[in-house]
């Protein structure tokens, strides 16, 4: 699965998103993420791993390793 495939499969993401080496705690939504300058050149990179971390009930982060 590529980074682009994963982002397309996520309908909605209320968690912050961190992508190794690209962004940390991104919270502007998936549509805005696709408009980031690095997205087009990085979207075809394979995803190495996915994890969800949370410090409390309302604070979660989707961590994507590429």
Secondary structure, 3 states (H helix, E strand, C coil): CEHHHHHHHCCCCCCEEEECCCEEEECCCHHHHCCCCCHHHHCCCECCEEEEEEEECCEEEEEEEC
